[in-house]
Amino acid sequence: MRAALIAVAFVASIAFADTPGRTPSPPGAEAYIISPKDGEQVKSPVKVVFGLKGMGVAPAGVQFEGAGHHHLLIDTDPPADLSQPLPTTDKVVHFGKGQTETTIDLPPGKHTLQLVLGDHNHIPHDPPVMSKKITITVTE
């Protein structure tokens, strides 16, 4: 029994040692959506242009101080646990090549968009660099 507990503790310590920490963000860093504007009515496909102040853009996997890459959240909130890599889903779109704009197909109706900057490991910075969530309406 004691040997099993020691083995479990050892494995847990390895798992925590391999978990990357959060990368600090520079004071005053801001992410924002340049286009479309909050409340705007648009047609699909929607061109979304990303903005970033006080930081640089670097591809995923490239560790560079004061830099990260964008993730676009569509019709969802940021995850509660920001210490983990952002998941890749249809609602969390990664721009790991350092892209600063995209075009997305959205069905007619109201939609929310928000940017979250991730570090080289897709983990949000500390404090997180997130845009204000905007609401757009896609018309037919």
C-alpha positions as CSV (number, residue, x, y, z in Angstrom):
1,M,0.0,0.0,0.0
2,R,2.8,2.4,1.0
3,A,4.7,1.7,-2.3
4,A,1.5,2.4,-4.3
5,L,1.0,5.7,-2.6
6,I,4.6,6.7,-3.3
7,A,4.2,5.7,-6.9
8,V,1.1,7.8,-7.3
9,A,2.8,10.8,-5.6
10,F,5.8,10.4,-7.9
11,V,3.6,10.2,-11.1
12,A,1.6,13.3,-9.9
13,S,4.8,15.2,-9.3
14,I,6.0,14.5,-12.8
15,A,2.6,15.5,-14.3
16,F,2.7,18.9,-12.4
17,A,6.4,19.4,-13.3
18,D,5.5,19.1,-17.0
19,T,2.6,21.5,-16.8
20,P,3.7,24.8,-18.2
21,G,3.0,27.9,-16.2
22,R,1.3,31.1,-17.5
23,T,3.4,33.6,-19.3
24,P,3.3,37.1,-17.9
25,S,1.7,39.8,-20.1
26,P,3.2,43.3,-20.2
27,P,1.3,46.0,-18.2
28,G,-1.3,47.7,-20.3
29,A,-1.4,45.1,-23.1
30,E,-4.8,45.0,-24.9
31,A,-6.5,42.9,-27.5
32,Y,-9.4,44.3,-29.5
33,I,-11.5,43.6,-32.5
34,I,-10.9,46.3,-35.2
35,S,-13.7,45.0,-37.4
36,P,-16.6,44.3,-37.3
37,K,-17.8,46.9,-34.7
38,D,-19.9,46.0,-31.7
39,G,-23.6,46.0,-32.7
40,E,-22.8,46.0,-36.5
41,Q,-25.0,44.2,-39.0
42,V,-23.0,42.2,-41.4
43,K,-23.3,39.6,-44.2
44,S,-21.6,36.2,-44.1
45,P,-18.8,35.5,-44.7
46,V,-17.6,37.9,-42.0
47,K,-14.1,39.5,-42.1
48,V,-12.7,39.8,-38.6
49,V,-9.7,42.0,-38.1
50,F,-7.7,41.6,-34.9
51,G,-6.0,44.4,-32.9
52,L,-3.2,44.2,-30.3
53,K,-1.6,46.9,-28.3
54,G,1.5,46.6,-26.1
55,M,2.5,43.1,-27.3
56,G,3.7,41.4,-30.4
57,V,2.4,38.5,-32.5
58,A,4.4,35.3,-32.7
59,P,3.4,31.8,-34.0
60,A,2.4,29.1,-31.7
61,G,5.4,27.1,-30.5
62,V,7.7,30.2,-30.7
63,Q,8.5,31.6,-27.3
64,F,9.1,35.3,-27.5
65,E,8.8,37.7,-24.6
66,G,5.8,40.0,-24.8
67,A,4.2,38.1,-27.6
68,G,1.5,35.6,-28.4
69,H,-1.0,34.5,-31.0
70,H,-4.8,35.1,-31.3
71,H,-7.7,32.8,-30.6
72,L,-11.2,33.8,-31.7
73,L,-14.0,32.8,-29.4
74,I,-17.3,32.5,-31.4
75,D,-20.6,32.4,-29.4
76,T,-18.8,31.2,-26.2
77,D,-17.1,32.5,-23.1
78,P,-13.4,32.1,-22.2
79,P,-12.8,28.9,-20.3
80,A,-13.0,29.1,-16.5
81,D,-9.5,27.7,-16.1
82,L,-7.1,30.0,-17.9
83,S,-4.1,28.0,-16.7
84,Q,-4.7,25.4,-19.4
85,P,-4.2,25.5,-23.1
86,L,-7.2,26.9,-25.0
87,P,-9.1,24.0,-26.6
88,T,-9.5,23.8,-30.4
89,T,-13.2,23.6,-31.2
90,D,-15.6,25.1,-33.7
91,K,-16.1,27.9,-31.1
92,V,-12.4,28.5,-30.2
93,V,-10.5,29.1,-33.4
94,H,-6.7,29.1,-33.2
95,F,-4.5,31.4,-35.3
96,G,-1.2,29.7,-34.5
97,K,0.6,31.0,-37.6
98,G,0.4,34.5,-36.3
99,Q,-2.6,35.6,-38.4
100,T,-4.2,39.0,-37.6
101,E,-7.4,38.6,-39.5
102,T,-9.8,35.9,-40.8
103,T,-13.0,35.4,-42.7
104,I,-15.6,33.2,-41.0
105,D,-19.0,31.8,-42.2
106,L,-21.7,32.5,-39.7
107,P,-25.4,31.7,-40.0
108,P,-28.0,34.5,-39.9
109,G,-28.7,35.8,-36.4
110,K,-26.8,37.3,-33.4
111,H,-23.3,36.2,-32.6
112,T,-20.6,37.1,-30.1
113,L,-16.9,37.4,-30.9
114,Q,-14.0,37.8,-28.5
115,L,-10.2,37.5,-28.8
116,V,-8.0,35.8,-26.3
117,L,-4.2,35.9,-26.7
118,G,-2.3,32.7,-26.0
119,D,1.4,32.1,-25.5
120,H,3.5,29.7,-27.4
121,N,1.7,26.8,-25.6
122,H,-1.8,28.3,-26.3
123,I,-2.2,29.2,-22.6
124,P,-3.7,32.7,-21.9
125,H,-1.2,35.1,-20.4
126,D,-1.2,36.3,-16.8
127,P,-3.1,38.6,-16.6
128,P,-5.1,37.4,-19.6
129,V,-5.1,39.6,-22.7
130,M,-8.7,39.5,-24.0
131,S,-10.8,41.8,-26.1
132,K,-14.2,43.0,-25.0
133,K,-16.8,40.6,-26.2
134,I,-18.7,42.1,-29.2
135,T,-22.2,41.2,-30.6
136,I,-22.9,41.3,-34.3
137,T,-25.9,40.4,-36.3
138,V,-25.5,38.4,-39.5
139,T,-28.3,39.3,-42.0
140,E,-29.3,37.1,-45.0
